[in-house]
Amino acid sequence: MERPKEITAAFLNELDKHIADIASGRKEVFYEIYDFAAILCIHPIHLSNTVKEVTGKAPCHHCEGKLAIVAKRLLETTPMTISQIAYRLTYNPSGFTRFFKKYVGVSPKQYRLGLKQA
């Protein structure tokens, strides 16, 4: 495997592990790109450029996309309030609503209501 693909795969693996820790409540602060770079022992700019080169998308796009999937799962499977989910995923409630609507197309409340109606 080429080194850029190895770096990208390692980043996505670390991202998945970190998001699992966030979703479970084991971690309360979301890593920045420099945190992931430190784990992988490379420079943050190199990590960012490499991920974008290999995937066509910036690392933050991958982070937010994966967080949206986790947010949907939490809305579907837990009795947590939207505010509780927001805080669990390191957002304030209004920021979480904006984020969720951007990635899913509806607000968290609309999403949850849609589940009950289906």
C-alpha positions as CSV (number, residue, x, y, z in Angstrom):
1,M,0.0,0.0,0.0
2,E,1.2,3.5,-0.8
3,R,2.2,5.6,2.2
4,P,-0.6,8.3,1.6
5,K,-3.2,5.5,1.6
6,E,-1.6,4.0,4.8
7,I,-1.8,7.4,6.5
8,T,-5.4,7.9,5.5
9,A,-6.4,4.5,6.6
10,A,-4.7,5.0,9.9
11,F,-6.4,8.3,10.4
12,L,-9.8,6.9,9.6
13,N,-9.2,4.0,12.0
14,E,-8.2,6.4,14.8
15,L,-11.2,8.6,14.0
16,D,-13.5,5.6,14.3
17,K,-12.0,4.6,17.6
18,H,-12.2,8.2,18.9
19,I,-15.8,8.7,17.8
20,A,-16.8,5.4,19.6
21,D,-15.1,6.8,22.7
22,I,-17.1,10.1,22.4
23,A,-20.4,8.3,21.7
24,S,-19.9,6.0,24.7
25,G,-19.0,8.9,27.0
26,R,-15.4,7.6,27.6
27,K,-14.0,10.8,26.1
28,E,-15.5,14.3,26.5
29,V,-13.3,16.4,24.2
30,F,-13.2,15.9,20.5
31,Y,-9.7,15.6,19.0
32,E,-8.4,18.2,16.7
33,I,-6.3,17.4,13.6
34,Y,-3.1,17.9,15.6
35,D,-4.2,15.3,18.1
36,F,-4.7,12.7,15.4
37,A,-1.4,13.8,13.8
38,A,0.4,13.3,17.1
39,I,-1.1,9.8,17.4
40,L,0.2,9.0,13.9
41,C,3.5,10.7,14.5
42,I,3.2,13.1,11.5
43,H,2.8,16.8,11.1
44,P,-0.8,18.0,11.1
45,I,-0.5,19.8,7.8
46,H,0.9,16.6,6.2
47,L,-2.0,14.6,7.7
48,S,-4.6,17.1,6.4
49,N,-3.1,17.3,3.0
50,T,-2.7,13.6,2.7
51,V,-6.3,12.8,3.7
52,K,-7.6,15.4,1.2
53,E,-5.3,14.1,-1.5
54,V,-6.4,10.5,-1.1
55,T,-10.1,11.0,-0.4
56,G,-10.9,14.3,-2.0
57,K,-12.3,15.6,1.3
58,A,-10.7,17.4,4.3
59,P,-10.4,15.5,7.6
60,C,-13.1,17.6,9.2
61,H,-15.6,16.4,6.5
62,H,-14.8,12.8,7.6
63,C,-15.2,13.7,11.3
64,E,-18.5,15.4,10.8
65,G,-19.9,12.8,8.5
66,K,-19.1,10.0,11.0
67,L,-20.5,12.1,13.9
68,A,-23.8,12.6,11.9
69,I,-24.1,8.8,11.6
70,V,-23.5,8.4,15.3
71,A,-26.0,11.2,16.1
72,K,-28.6,9.4,14.0
73,R,-27.9,6.1,15.8
74,L,-28.2,7.8,19.2
75,L,-31.5,9.4,18.2
76,E,-32.8,6.1,17.0
77,T,-31.7,3.8,19.8
78,T,-31.5,5.8,23.0
79,P,-34.0,7.7,25.2
80,M,-31.4,10.5,25.6
81,T,-32.7,14.0,25.0
82,I,-31.4,15.9,22.0
83,S,-29.5,18.2,24.4
84,Q,-27.9,15.2,26.1
85,I,-26.9,13.8,22.7
86,A,-25.5,17.2,21.7
87,Y,-23.4,17.4,24.8
88,R,-22.3,13.8,24.5
89,L,-21.0,14.6,21.0
90,T,-19.2,17.7,22.2
91,Y,-21.7,20.2,20.8
92,N,-23.9,22.8,22.5
93,P,-27.6,22.1,21.6
94,S,-28.0,24.9,19.1
95,G,-24.7,24.1,17.4
96,F,-25.7,20.4,17.3
97,T,-29.0,21.3,15.6
98,R,-27.3,23.3,12.9
99,F,-24.7,20.6,12.4
100,F,-27.3,17.8,12.2
101,K,-29.5,19.8,9.8
102,K,-26.5,20.5,7.6
103,Y,-25.6,16.8,7.3
104,V,-28.9,15.0,7.6
105,G,-31.3,17.6,6.1
106,V,-33.7,17.8,9.0
107,S,-33.4,18.9,12.6
108,P,-32.8,16.2,15.3
109,K,-36.3,16.7,16.5
110,Q,-37.8,16.2,13.0
111,Y,-35.6,13.2,12.5
112,R,-36.8,11.6,15.8
113,L,-40.4,12.5,15.0
114,G,-40.0,10.9,11.6
115,L,-38.9,7.7,13.2
116,K,-42.0,7.5,15.4
117,Q,-44.3,8.1,12.4
118,A,-42.6,5.4,10.3
